[in-house]
Amino acid sequence: MSVYAVLESVVQRANQSPETLAGLNTVYQFNVSGQSYQVKVENKKAVLAEGCPYQPDCTVQLSDQTFHQLMNGQLNPVTAFMTGKLKIQGDMSQAMKLQNLLKSRL
C-alpha cells in the first residue's frame, strides 16, 4: 500500500470519529523517502494533501520502510525517534499528539 493510501485511510477514519481530532489545529508534514504529504487538521476535520501546500507545524522525516513499520505496529514511534529512524522538526507538543491521530489507522 502506498504512503498516500495509508495516510488517506488515516484521514478517512479520523474524520469518521471527530473526537480523535479534538484539540488539534495543526498541519503535519510527512517527508517519506523524498516525497511530501501533509495532513491539515482544523475544526475536527482532517484533509490530506500531496506536496507542501500549507505551512507545517510539525514535520516528520522517515524512510518508506520505517513509515510502514510504524503504521503496521511493528515499530514503536519512541524507539524510531530515539534510534534516529524518525526525525521531527517543529512543534514537539504536536508531534506527541500525532500518535493519537495515527491510531485511527488501526
N, CA, C and O atoms as a GROMACS GRO file, in nm:
protein
  424
    1MET      N    1   0.085  -0.117   0.000
    1MET     CA    2   0.000   0.000   0.000
    1MET      C    3   0.090   0.124   0.000
    1MET      O    4   0.188   0.130   0.074
    2SER      N    5   0.057   0.221  -0.080
    2SER     CA    6   0.139   0.342  -0.091
    2SER      C    7   0.124   0.428   0.035
    2SER      O    8   0.027   0.415   0.110
    3VAL      N    9   0.222   0.516   0.056
    3VAL     CA   10   0.218   0.608   0.170
    3VAL      C   11   0.092   0.693   0.161
    3VAL      O   12   0.024   0.714   0.262
    4TYR      N   13   0.061   0.743   0.042
    4TYR     CA   14  -0.058   0.826   0.025
    4TYR      C   15  -0.184   0.748   0.064
    4TYR      O   16  -0.271   0.801   0.134
    5ALA      N   17  -0.194   0.624   0.021
    5ALA     CA   18  -0.312   0.543   0.052
    5ALA      C   19  -0.324   0.518   0.202
    5ALA      O   20  -0.435   0.520   0.257
    6VAL      N   21  -0.213   0.496   0.268
    6VAL     CA   22  -0.215   0.474   0.413
    6VAL      C   23  -0.263   0.601   0.484
    6VAL      O   24  -0.349   0.596   0.571
    7LEU      N   25  -0.205   0.716   0.445
    7LEU     CA   26  -0.246   0.843   0.507
    7LEU      C   27  -0.391   0.876   0.475
    7LEU      O   28  -0.462   0.932   0.558
    8GLU      N   29  -0.434   0.843   0.355
    8GLU     CA   30  -0.574   0.865   0.317
    8GLU      C   31  -0.667   0.785   0.408
    8GLU      O   32  -0.772   0.833   0.449
    9SER      N   33  -0.627   0.663   0.438
    9SER     CA   34  -0.704   0.578   0.529
    9SER      C   35  -0.709   0.639   0.670
    9SER      O   36  -0.813   0.638   0.735
   10VAL      N   37  -0.595   0.691   0.716
   10VAL     CA   38  -0.589   0.756   0.847
   10VAL      C   39  -0.686   0.874   0.852
   10VAL      O   40  -0.762   0.889   0.947
   11VAL      N   41  -0.682   0.956   0.749
   11VAL     CA   42  -0.767   1.075   0.743
   11VAL      C   43  -0.915   1.036   0.739
   11VAL      O   44  -0.997   1.096   0.809
   12GLN      N   45  -0.949   0.938   0.658
   12GLN     CA   46  -1.089   0.895   0.648
   12GLN      C   47  -1.141   0.843   0.782
   12GLN      O   48  -1.251   0.877   0.824
   13ARG      N   49  -1.060   0.761   0.849
   13ARG     CA   50  -1.104   0.705   0.977
   13ARG      C   51  -1.112   0.813   1.084
   13ARG      O   52  -1.204   0.812   1.166
   14ALA      N   53  -1.018   0.906   1.083
   14ALA     CA   54  -1.021   1.016   1.180
   14ALA      C   55  -1.145   1.102   1.160
   14ALA      O   56  -1.208   1.144   1.256
   15ASN      N   57  -1.180   1.127   1.034
   15ASN     CA   58  -1.299   1.208   1.006
   15ASN      C   59  -1.428   1.137   1.044
   15ASN      O   60  -1.530   1.202   1.067
   16GLN      N   61  -1.425   1.005   1.051
   16GLN     CA   62  -1.542   0.929   1.094
   16GLN      C   63  -1.559   0.935   1.247
   16GLN      O   64  -1.667   0.908   1.299
   17SER      N   65  -1.451   0.971   1.316
   17SER     CA   66  -1.453   0.983   1.462
   17SER      C   67  -1.392   1.118   1.501
   17SER      O   68  -1.278   1.123   1.545
   18PRO      N   69  -1.468   1.226   1.484
   18PRO     CA   70  -1.413   1.360   1.507
   18PRO      C   71  -1.353   1.382   1.646
   18PRO      O   72  -1.270   1.471   1.664
   19GLU      N   73  -1.394   1.300   1.744
   19GLU     CA   74  -1.334   1.315   1.877
   19GLU      C   75  -1.184   1.287   1.875
   19GLU      O   76  -1.110   1.335   1.960
   20THR      N   77  -1.140   1.209   1.777
   20THR     CA   78  -0.997   1.182   1.757
   20THR      C   79  -0.922   1.311   1.727
   20THR      O   80  -0.804   1.325   1.760
   21LEU      N   81  -0.991   1.404   1.664
   21LEU     CA   82  -0.929   1.529   1.619
   21LEU      C   83  -0.950   1.644   1.717
   21LEU      O   84  -0.900   1.755   1.694
   22ALA      N   85  -1.022   1.620   1.825
   22ALA     CA   86  -1.049   1.725   1.922
   22ALA      C   87  -0.919   1.782   1.977
   22ALA      O   88  -0.829   1.707   2.016
   23GLY      N   89  -0.910   1.912   1.981
   23GLY     CA   90  -0.792   1.979   2.034
   23GLY      C   91  -0.678   1.995   1.936
   23GLY      O   92  -0.575   2.055   1.969
   24LEU      N   93  -0.695   1.943   1.816
   24LEU     CA   94  -0.590   1.956   1.714
   24LEU      C   95  -0.625   2.068   1.618
   24LEU      O   96  -0.737   2.076   1.567
   25ASN      N   97  -0.531   2.154   1.594
   25ASN     CA   98  -0.544   2.261   1.495
   25ASN      C   99  -0.402   2.281   1.441
   25ASN      O  100  -0.331   2.373   1.482
   26THR      N  101  -0.364   2.194   1.349
   26THR     CA  102  -0.224   2.189   1.308
   26THR      C  103  -0.208   2.131   1.169
   26THR      O  104  -0.302   2.074   1.112
   27VAL      N  105  -0.088   2.146   1.115
   27VAL     CA  106  -0.052   2.084   0.987
   27VAL      C  107   0.067   1.994   1.013
   27VAL      O  108   0.173   2.039   1.056
   28TYR      N  109   0.048   1.865   0.986
   28TYR     CA  110   0.157   1.767   0.994
   28TYR      C  111   0.211   1.744   0.855
   28TYR      O  112   0.134   1.725   0.760
   29GLN      N  113   0.341   1.745   0.842
   29GLN     CA  114   0.404   1.714   0.714
   29GLN      C  115   0.485   1.587   0.731
   29GLN      O  116   0.562   1.573   0.826
   30PHE      N  117   0.467   1.495   0.637
   30PHE     CA  118   0.541   1.370   0.638
   30PHE      C  119   0.633   1.370   0.516
   30PHE      O  120   0.586   1.370   0.403
   31ASN      N  121   0.764   1.370   0.540
   31ASN     CA  122   0.862   1.358   0.433
   31ASN      C  123   0.908   1.212   0.435
   31ASN      O  124   0.984   1.170   0.522
   32VAL      N  125   0.859   1.137   0.337
   32VAL     CA  126   0.884   0.994   0.333
   32VAL      C  127   0.961   0.960   0.206
   32VAL      O  128   0.908   0.969   0.095
   33SER      N  129   1.086   0.923   0.224
   33SER     CA  130   1.172   0.884   0.113
   33SER      C  131   1.164   0.981  -0.005
   33SER      O  132   1.148   0.939  -0.120
   34GLY      N  133   1.176   1.109   0.024
   34GLY     CA  134   1.181   1.211  -0.081
   34GLY      C  135   1.046   1.265  -0.127
   34GLY      O  136   1.043   1.357  -0.209
   35GLN      N  137   0.937   1.212  -0.078
   35GLN     CA  138   0.803   1.260  -0.112
   35GLN      C  139   0.743   1.330   0.010
   35GLN      O  140   0.770   1.290   0.124
   36SER      N  141   0.662   1.433  -0.013
   36SER     CA  142   0.599   1.506   0.098
   36SER      C  143   0.447   1.494   0.092
   36SER      O  144   0.386   1.502  -0.014
   37TYR      N  145   0.390   1.476   0.210
   37TYR     CA  146   0.245   1.467   0.226
   37TYR      C  147   0.210   1.549   0.349
   37TYR      O  148   0.287   1.554   0.444
   38GLN      N  149   0.095   1.612   0.347
   38GLN     CA  150   0.052   1.692   0.461
   38GLN      C  151  -0.089   1.652   0.505
   38GLN      O  152  -0.176   1.623   0.423
   39VAL      N  153  -0.107   1.652   0.634
   39VAL     CA  154  -0.239   1.631   0.694
   39VAL      C  155  -0.270   1.758   0.772
   39VAL      O  156  -0.203   1.789   0.870
   40LYS      N  157  -0.371   1.828   0.728
   40LYS     CA  158  -0.414   1.951   0.795
   40LYS      C  159  -0.536   1.918   0.879
   40LYS      O  160  -0.634   1.863   0.829
   41VAL      N  161  -0.528   1.951   1.007
   41VAL     CA  162  -0.639   1.926   1.099
   41VAL      C  163  -0.688   2.060   1.151
   41VAL      O  164  -0.613   2.140   1.206
   42GLU      N  165  -0.818   2.083   1.130
   42GLU     CA  166  -0.879   2.209   1.171
   42GLU      C  167  -1.028   2.186   1.192
   42GLU      O  168  -1.093   2.122   1.110
   43ASN      N  169  -1.082   2.237   1.302
   43ASN     CA  170  -1.225   2.225   1.332
   43ASN      C  171  -1.274   2.080   1.328
   43ASN      O  172  -1.380   2.050   1.272
   44LYS      N  173  -1.196   1.991   1.389
   44LYS     CA  174  -1.230   1.848   1.397
   44LYS      C  175  -1.247   1.783   1.261
   44LYS      O  176  -1.328   1.692   1.245
   45LYS      N  177  -1.170   1.830   1.163
   45LYS     CA  178  -1.172   1.772   1.028
   45LYS      C  179  -1.029   1.765   0.977
   45LYS      O  180  -0.952   1.859   0.992
   46ALA      N  181  -0.995   1.652   0.917
   46ALA     CA  182  -0.861   1.632   0.861
   46ALA      C  183  -0.869   1.628   0.709
   46ALA      O  184  -0.963   1.574   0.650
   47VAL      N  185  -0.766   1.686   0.645
   47VAL     CA  186  -0.757   1.690   0.500
   47VAL      C  187  -0.616   1.646   0.462
   47VAL      O  188  -0.518   1.690   0.523
   48LEU      N  189  -0.605   1.560   0.362
   48LEU     CA  190  -0.475   1.512   0.314
   48LEU      C  191  -0.437   1.584   0.186
   48LEU      O  192  -0.521   1.605   0.099
   49ALA      N  193  -0.310   1.623   0.175
   49ALA     CA  194  -0.260   1.689   0.054
   49ALA      C  195  -0.124   1.630   0.018
   49ALA      O  196  -0.043   1.598   0.105
   50GLU      N  197  -0.100   1.616  -0.112
   50GLU     CA  198   0.032   1.578  -0.160
   50GLU      C  199   0.113   1.704  -0.179
   50GLU      O  200   0.060   1.808  -0.218
   51GLY      N  201   0.242   1.696  -0.151
   51GLY     CA  202   0.326   1.814  -0.164
   51GLY      C  203   0.320   1.897  -0.038
   51GLY      O  204   0.292   1.846   0.071
   52CYS      N  205   0.345   2.028  -0.053
   52CYS     CA  206   0.354   2.117   0.063
   52CYS      C  207   0.270   2.243   0.044
   52CYS      O  208   0.325   2.353   0.040
   53PRO      N  209   0.137   2.230   0.032
   53PRO     CA  210   0.055   2.349   0.013
   53PRO      C  211   0.037   2.435   0.139
   53PRO      O  212   0.000   2.552   0.129
   54TYR      N  213   0.063   2.378   0.257
   54TYR     CA  214   0.043   2.450   0.382
   54TYR      C  215   0.175   2.469   0.455
   54TYR      O  216   0.273   2.399   0.428
   55GLN      N  217   0.178   2.564   0.547
   55GLN     CA  218   0.293   2.583   0.635
   55GLN      C  219   0.284   2.478   0.746
   55GLN      O  220   0.191   2.482   0.826
   56PRO      N  221   0.380   2.384   0.753
   56PRO     CA  222   0.370   2.279   0.856
   56PRO      C  223   0.404   2.329   0.995
   56PRO      O  224   0.491   2.415   1.013
   57ASP      N  225   0.335   2.274   1.094
   57ASP     CA  226   0.366   2.300   1.234
   57ASP      C  227   0.461   2.194   1.288
   57ASP      O  228   0.541   2.220   1.378
   58CYS      N  229   0.450   2.075   1.230
   58CYS     CA  230   0.532   1.962   1.274
   58CYS      C  231   0.568   1.879   1.151
   58CYS      O  232   0.480   1.838   1.076
   59THR      N  233   0.696   1.855   1.131
   59THR     CA  234   0.742   1.778   1.016
   59THR      C  235   0.809   1.650   1.065
   59THR      O  236   0.894   1.652   1.154
   60VAL      N  237   0.767   1.539   1.006
   60VAL     CA  238   0.820   1.408   1.039
   60VAL      C  239   0.894   1.356   0.916
   60VAL      O  240   0.838   1.349   0.807
   61GLN      N  241   1.020   1.320   0.936
   61GLN     CA  242   1.100   1.270   0.824
   61GLN      C  243   1.140   1.126   0.854
   61GLN      O  244   1.192   1.095   0.961
   62LEU      N  245   1.115   1.038   0.757
   62LEU     CA  246   1.144   0.897   0.775
   62LEU      C  247   1.147   0.826   0.641
   62LEU      O  248   1.106   0.882   0.539
   63SER      N  249   1.197   0.704   0.641
   63SER     CA  250   1.201   0.625   0.517
   63SER      C  251   1.066   0.557   0.495
   63SER      O  252   0.984   0.546   0.585
   64ASP      N  253   1.047   0.512   0.374
   64ASP     CA  254   0.925   0.439   0.338
   64ASP      C  255   0.911   0.315   0.427
   64ASP      O  256   0.802   0.285   0.476
   65GLN      N  257   1.020   0.245   0.446
   65GLN     CA  258   1.019   0.123   0.528
   65GLN      C  259   0.980   0.154   0.672
   65GLN      O  260   0.896   0.086   0.730
   66THR      N  261   1.040   0.258   0.730
   66THR     CA  262   1.008   0.296   0.867
   66THR      C  263   0.862   0.340   0.878
   66THR      O  264   0.795   0.305   0.976
   67PHE      N  265   0.813   0.415   0.780
   67PHE     CA  266   0.674   0.458   0.780
   67PHE      C  267   0.580   0.338   0.788
   67PHE      O  268   0.489   0.334   0.870
   68HIS      N  269   0.604   0.240   0.702
   68HIS     CA  270   0.516   0.122   0.700
   68HIS      C  271   0.529   0.039   0.828
   68HIS      O  272   0.430  -0.017   0.876
   69GLN      N  273   0.649   0.031   0.884
   69GLN     CA  274   0.666  -0.042   1.010
   69GLN      C  275   0.589   0.027   1.122
   69GLN      O  276   0.525  -0.039   1.204
   70LEU      N  277   0.595   0.159   1.126
   70LEU     CA  278   0.520   0.234   1.228
   70LEU      C  279   0.370   0.213   1.211
   70LEU      O  280   0.298   0.187   1.308
   71MET      N  281   0.323   0.224   1.089
   71MET     CA  282   0.180   0.215   1.063
   71MET      C  283   0.125   0.074   1.084
   71MET      O  284   0.006   0.056   1.113
   72ASN      N  285   0.211  -0.026   1.070
   72ASN     CA  286   0.168  -0.164   1.091
   72ASN      C  287   0.188  -0.211   1.235
   72ASN      O  288   0.161  -0.327   1.268
   73GLY      N  289   0.237  -0.120   1.321
   73GLY     CA  290   0.258  -0.155   1.460
   73GLY      C  291   0.383  -0.239   1.484
   73GLY      O  292   0.399  -0.295   1.593
   74GLN      N  293   0.470  -0.248   1.386
   74GLN     CA  294   0.592  -0.327   1.400
   74GLN      C  295   0.706  -0.248   1.463
   74GLN      O  296   0.808  -0.305   1.500
   75LEU      N  297   0.689  -0.116   1.476
   75LEU     CA  298   0.793  -0.029   1.531
   75LEU      C  299   0.728   0.075   1.620
   75LEU      O  300   0.631   0.140   1.580
   76ASN      N  301   0.781   0.091   1.738
   76ASN     CA  302   0.731   0.189   1.833
   76ASN      C  303   0.782   0.328   1.791
   76ASN      O  304   0.900   0.342   1.760
   77PRO      N  305   0.694   0.431   1.789
   77PRO     CA  306   0.737   0.565   1.748
   77PRO      C  307   0.850   0.623   1.832
   77PRO      O  308   0.939   0.690   1.780
   78VAL      N  309   0.846   0.597   1.963
   78VAL     CA  310   0.952   0.649   2.051
   78VAL      C  311   1.085   0.582   2.018
   78VAL      O  312   1.189   0.648   2.014
   79THR      N  313   1.081   0.452   1.996
   79THR     CA  314   1.202   0.379   1.959
   79THR      C  315   1.256   0.431   1.826
   79THR      O  316   1.377   0.450   1.812
   80ALA      N  317   1.168   0.453   1.731
   80ALA     CA  318   1.210   0.504   1.600
   80ALA      C  319   1.277   0.640   1.614
   80ALA      O  320   1.378   0.667   1.549
   81PHE      N  321   1.221   0.726   1.700
   81PHE     CA  322   1.278   0.858   1.722
   81PHE      C  323   1.414   0.848   1.791
   81PHE      O  324   1.510   0.912   1.750
   82MET      N  325   1.420   0.768   1.895
   82MET     CA  326   1.544   0.755   1.973
   82MET      C  327   1.658   0.692   1.893
   82MET      O  328   1.775   0.720   1.919
   83THR      N  329   1.625   0.608   1.796
   83THR     CA  330   1.729   0.543   1.715
   83THR      C  331   1.759   0.621   1.587
   83THR      O  332   1.842   0.578   1.507
   84GLY      N  333   1.693   0.734   1.568
   84GLY     CA  334   1.720   0.818   1.452
   84GLY      C  335   1.650   0.776   1.324
   84GLY      O  336   1.676   0.833   1.218
   85LYS      N  337   1.562   0.678   1.331
   85LYS     CA  338   1.488   0.635   1.212
   85LYS      C  339   1.376   0.733   1.178
   85LYS      O  340   1.326   0.734   1.066
   86LEU      N  341   1.339   0.815   1.275
   86LEU     CA  342   1.233   0.913   1.259
   86LEU      C  343   1.285   1.045   1.315
   86LEU      O  344   1.332   1.051   1.429
   87LYS      N  345   1.277   1.149   1.235
   87LYS     CA  346   1.323   1.281   1.279
   87LYS      C  347   1.203   1.375   1.282
   87LYS      O  348   1.116   1.370   1.195
   88ILE      N  349   1.200   1.460   1.384
   88ILE     CA  350   1.089   1.554   1.399
   88ILE      C  351   1.143   1.695   1.403
   88ILE      O  352   1.240   1.725   1.473
   89GLN      N  353   1.079   1.783   1.326
   89GLN     CA  354   1.110   1.925   1.329
   89GLN      C  355   0.982   2.000   1.362
   89GLN      O  356   0.873   1.960   1.322
   90GLY      N  357   0.997   2.110   1.434
   90GLY     CA  358   0.880   2.192   1.465
   90GLY      C  359   0.828   2.168   1.604
   90GLY      O  360   0.904   2.137   1.696
   91ASP      N  361   0.698   2.182   1.619
   91ASP     CA  362   0.631   2.178   1.748
   91ASP      C  363   0.625   2.035   1.803
   91ASP      O  364   0.548   1.952   1.757
   92MET      N  365   0.708   2.010   1.904
   92MET     CA  366   0.716   1.875   1.962
   92MET      C  367   0.586   1.836   2.033
   92MET      O  368   0.552   1.718   2.038
   93SER      N  369   0.513   1.934   2.087
   93SER     CA  370   0.386   1.901   2.153
   93SER      C  371   0.286   1.848   2.051
   93SER      O  372   0.206   1.760   2.082
   94GLN      N  373   0.290   1.901   1.930
   94GLN     CA  374   0.203   1.850   1.823
   94GLN      C  375   0.247   1.710   1.780
   94GLN      O  376   0.164   1.626   1.744
   95ALA      N  377   0.376   1.686   1.783
   95ALA     CA  378   0.428   1.553   1.749
   95ALA      C  379   0.375   1.448   1.846
   95ALA      O  380   0.344   1.336   1.807
   96MET      N  381   0.366   1.486   1.973
   96MET     CA  382   0.316   1.393   2.074
   96MET      C  383   0.169   1.359   2.049
   96MET      O  384   0.126   1.247   2.075
   97LYS      N  385   0.093   1.454   1.998
   97LYS     CA  386  -0.049   1.433   1.969
   97LYS      C  387  -0.069   1.351   1.841
   97LYS      O  388  -0.176   1.294   1.819
   98LEU      N  389   0.033   1.346   1.759
   98LEU     CA  390   0.024   1.275   1.631
   98LEU      C  391  -0.007   1.128   1.650
   98LEU      O  392  -0.078   1.068   1.569
   99GLN      N  393   0.046   1.069   1.756
   99GLN     CA  394   0.024   0.927   1.780
   99GLN      C  395  -0.124   0.894   1.789
   99GLN      O  396  -0.168   0.790   1.739
  100ASN      N  397  -0.203   0.981   1.853
  100ASN     CA  398  -0.348   0.956   1.863
  100ASN      C  399  -0.414   0.959   1.725
  100ASN      O  400  -0.502   0.878   1.696
  101LEU      N  401  -0.370   1.050   1.640
  101LEU     CA  402  -0.425   1.058   1.505
  101LEU      C  403  -0.390   0.933   1.425
  101LEU      O  404  -0.475   0.878   1.355
  102LEU      N  405  -0.266   0.889   1.435
  102LEU     CA  406  -0.223   0.772   1.358
  102LEU      C  407  -0.290   0.644   1.406
  102LEU      O  408  -0.300   0.548   1.329
  103LYS      N  409  -0.335   0.640   1.528
  103LYS     CA  410  -0.406   0.522   1.578
  103LYS      C  411  -0.536   0.502   1.502
  103LYS      O  412  -0.593   0.393   1.504
  104SER      N  413  -0.583   0.605   1.434
  104SER     CA  414  -0.705   0.596   1.354
  104SER      C  415  -0.690   0.493   1.242
  104SER      O  416  -0.789   0.445   1.187
  105ARG      N  417  -0.568   0.462   1.210
  105ARG     CA  418  -0.540   0.366   1.101
  105ARG      C  419  -0.575   0.225   1.143
  105ARG      O  420  -0.614   0.143   1.059
  106LEU      N  421  -0.562   0.195   1.271
  106LEU     CA  422  -0.578   0.057   1.320
  106LEU      C  423  -0.722   0.012   1.320
  106LEU      O  424  -0.751  -0.101   1.358
   0.00000   0.00000   0.00000
